[in-house]
Amino acid sequence: MGTSPRQKKIREERGLMFSPGRPSIAWRQDRVRFWEAIAAGAKTREAAVAAGISEPVAHRWFKHAGGVNPRLAPTTSGRYLS
């Protein structure tokens, strides 16, 4: 099963796509700040600003957690694989 000529042309025009890879440790710190703001009584939009993330991401985190703080530790220990 090969690649069609049309698909090959699209891939050539598009070039290499950037892959951000695994989220950095800053991603975890952003979540901690977001949930701290929520715990302090901030709305999702205000918590997003406090955490320095976009509003859609904040809504996604809130929805994914079911509106309940997952109690993330501010940092990870070296005991577990990253």
N, C-alpha and C positions, 0 to 999 in steps of 0.2 A: 504494500500500500504506500504509494508515493505522495508527494506534495504536488498539488495542481500548479500550473504555470501562473495562475492568478494569485495564489497564495504566496508563491515565490516572489512575485513582483511586489506584493504588499510588504513582505519581510525586508526586501532590499530597500524600499523607500523609507520604511520606518526606522531602519537601523537598529542598533542595540537598545533595548529597553532597560532603564534603570530599575534595579530591584533594591528597595531599602533594606532588605534583610530583616534580621531580628530586631525588635525595638530595643533601644538602649536603656540603661539604668535610669536615665532622665525620664523615660516614659513612666516608670514606676513612681518616681517622685512627683510627677504631674498628677497621677491618680491619687496619691496620698494627699496632696494639696487640695484636689477637687473634693475628696470625701471629707476633709477637715472643714472646708467651706460649707458643705451641705450640712454637716453636724452642727455648725454654728448658726444654721438657720437661713443660709443663702438659697436663693432659687437656683435652678440649674444654669440659667444664663449667667448669673452673677458668679457662681462657682467656676464656670468655664473661664471667665475673665481672671479670676483669682489664680487659677491653675495655669493660665497661659495657653489654653487649648481652644479649639473652635467649638462653637455651640453644638453643631451636629455630633461631634465626638463626645461631648459631655452628655447629650441626650442618649447616645448609644451606650455609654458606660452605665448610666443610671438605669436604663431599661434592661441591660444585660444582667445587672446585679439585682434586679427586681426591686429597686428603690432601697435596698438594704446595704449598709456599709459592709464591705467584705473584710474590714479590719486588716488592711495591708500594713505590714511593718514598714517604717520609713526606709530602711535599708535591708539588704539581704546579707545573710551571714556567709562566710566562706565554706560552710559545712555542706551546702548543697550545690549541685551542678548549676551553672548558669546557662 
